[in-house]
Amino acid sequence: MANWNDDNATRQGFGVSPSQAGDVAGRTTFDAGLRKHMLSIYNYMASGVLLTGIVALLTARSGLAIQFASGPLMWIVALSPLAIVFAMSFGRNKFSTPTLQAMFWGFTVLMGLSLSTIFLVYTGASIALTFFATAAAFAGLSLFGYTTQKDLSGMGSFLIMGVVGLIVASLLNLWLQSPGLMWAISFLGVLIFAGLTAYDTQRLKDEYLYVQNAKLTNPAIAASFPMGKMVVLGALSLYLDFINMFLFLLRFMGSRE
């Protein structure tokens, strides 16, 4: 019968070679580092979503949302977040970590101003229901991306092409005003950003593993991927997946005012 109180069972050499013990300890530290890294990304992402929601709700209740629904302010609020996303993505090596953090928080505030207009179209109850449905779906998809042994990298190019197709189709429908095309875009949008949630989660995990391995083999490469920047940019990716999935799902679940 196993003696659970036997201190010898925990000593190095008790059924485990020194090299094996070192490997186990290394994997434990490695896994703990990965969990801490991913948790930091999720904390940033969740805080950004929360900030966006608070700004959107307060803006809608103040009556300012009407000003962002049309006119010059609509285009400023709509295009400013896009400009910040491009700046953060293409300027990751140029900007410092604190600068990227400030840009991320500024982006989430601008998104809150932009999303405040949904309260003019949909009921608060349906918005809340869609939000929680999106949160549940996001959690499940992200967990799948984190734990699956299947390589999802092949999905990346296909999903990015899908996003481009959604943008083109949405712009085209501004002219056609086709309800059928709108529903098709919404359906595909939910599927595409659901796939991107799983794909981006695995990508962020693999990026961390790559940097940790590079620290042992090529420190110069590892130095070009500061963890602080990786956390902020990773949070931005997952934030965009969440918000877009929420907006496309809202077209199905939202009850109009």
N, C-alpha and C positions, 0 to 999 in steps of 0.2 A: 504494500500500500504506500502511496506517495506520502512523504513526510514534508508537508508544506512549511514547517517551521525550521527545517534544516538549513542553516546559514550557508553550508557548503554548496548548496545548489545554486547560489547566486555568485559564487566565486569564479573568476576566470580560470579555465582549465577543467571545470566540472562538466565534462561531456561536450565542451566547446573549445576548439583550438584557439590560440591567441589571435591568429589572422581572422578567423571567423568572428571572434568577439569584436575585433576592430571594425570589420565590415558591418556588423549589426549596429554598432555604435554610430558609425558613419551614416548609415541609412536612416537611423533614428533622428540624428541631427539634421540630415538633409530633408527628411519629411517634415520635421518641425519648421524648418526654414521655409519650405514651400507653402505649408499651411499658413504661416504668418504672412507671407507675401500675398497670397490670394485673399486672405482675410482683410489685409490693408486695402486691396483693390475693391473688395465688396463694400467696405466701410465708406470709402470715398464715393463709390457709385451710389450707394443707398443715401448718403448724406446729400449728394447732388440732386437725386430724385425728390427727396424730402424738401429741400430748399426750393426747387422748382414748383412743387405743389403748393407750398405756403405762399410764394410770391404770386402764383396764378390765382389762388383763392382770394387773397387780400386785394389784388388788383381788380378782380371781378366784383367783389363786394363794395369796393370804393367807387365803382362806376367808370373807372378809367379804361376798362376793357373795350368799351364802345369805340374809344379813340384809336385803338389798335386793330379794329376790325376793318377799317378802310382808310383811304387817304395816304399821305406820305409816311405817317408814323407806322402804318402797317408794313410798308416795304423796309423801313429802317429796322424794325423789330424782327422782321422775318429774315432779312439777309445778314444782319450783324452776327447771329450765332454761327451761320455758315462760314463767314469770314474767319471767325475765331477757330473753328474746327480745322480749316485749311492751314491757318497760321501755326496751330499747335502740331499738326501732323507733319508739315513740311519744314517746320523750324525747330524740331525737337532737339537738334544738335546745337542750334544757335542760342536757344533760350535756356536760362538756368532753371533748376527745379522750383524755386519759389515763384519765378515768373510764370511757369506753366501752371502751378497751383492757383495763382491769382487769375489766370486766364480761364481755368476750369470753373472757378466759382463765379466769375463774371458771365461765363457762358450759361451756367445754370440759371442765373438770375434773368438774363435776357430770354431764355427759353420759357421761364415762368411768365414773363410779360406777354410773350407770343401765345402761349397756351391758355392764357386767361380768357381768350375769345371762345373757347369751347363751352364755357359756362353760359354763353349767349345762345348756344345752339342746343345743348343737351341738358337734361335735368341733373341736379347734383347727385341724386341717388344712383342714376345709371352710370355716371362718371365714377363714383366710388366703387360700384360693383365691378365695372370694367377694370379699374385699377387693381383691385384685389385678385381678380381673375388673371390679369397679366402678371402680377407678382407671383402667384402660384405656378403659372406656366413657366415663367422665367427661372424660378428656383429649381423646378424639375429638369428643365433643359440644361441649365448650367451644371447641375449635379451630374447629369448624363455626360456632358462634355468633359467634366473633371475626372470621372471614374471609368469611362469606357476605354477598352483596350483597342478599339477600332480607330484607325488613322482617319481623321476627318479632313486632313489637309487638301484632299482632292475636291472637297466641296467648296473650298474658298473661291476659286476663280469663277465657278458656276454661280455662286451666290452673289458675288460682286457684279457679274454681268446681269443678274436678275435685278439688282438694285438700280443699275443704269437703265434697264428696261422699264422699271417702275417709274423712274423720273421722266423718261421720254413719253411713256403712255399717259402719265398724269398731265404733262404739258399739252399733249395732243387733245386730251379730254377737256381742257379748258376751252378749246375751240369747238369740239364736237358736242359737249354737254350730254354724253350718252350715259344713262343710268346703268345699262348693262356693263359697259366698260368700267364704270366706277366700282361696281360690285366685284368685277373680275380683278381689278387692281387691288382692292381691299383684301380679297381672299389670298391672292398671291403674295401680297405684302406681309400678311400674318405668317404664311409659310416660310417666306424668305428670311424674315427677321427671327423667326423661331430657329431656323437652321443656323443663322449667324450667331445666335446666343450660344449654342453648343459649340460651334466652330471656334468662336473667339475665346471661349473659356479654355478649350484645349490648347489653342495657340498661345495664350498667356502663360499657361502651365509649361508648355514646351519652351517658351522663351526663357523662363526662369531656369529650367534645367540646362538649357544651352549655355547661359551665362555662368552658371555654377561650374559646369564642366570646363568652360573656357578659362576660368580662374586657375585651373590646374595645368592647362596645356598652353594657353595663350593669353596671359594677363592683359596684353594690350587691347585685344578684342573685348574682353570683359569690361575693361575700363570705359569703353565707348557706350556701355549700356548701364548707366547709373540706376540703381534700384528705385530711387525717388521718382525719376522720370518715368520708369516703367510702370510704377503704380498709378501715377496720374493719367498717363496715356491709356493704360489698361482700363481704368475706371471710365474714361471717356468712351471707349469702344463699347463697353457693356451698357453704359448709360444710353447711348444712341440706339442700341438694340432694344432696350426696354421701352424707351419713349416711342420709337417707331412702331413696335409691336402693339403698344397701348393705343396709339392713334388709329391704326388700321383695325384693331379689334373693336374700338369704340364705334366704328361705322356699322358694325353688326349688332352690338349690344346696347348702344346708346338710345335713350328715349328722347325725342326732340321736345323742346319747350312748347 
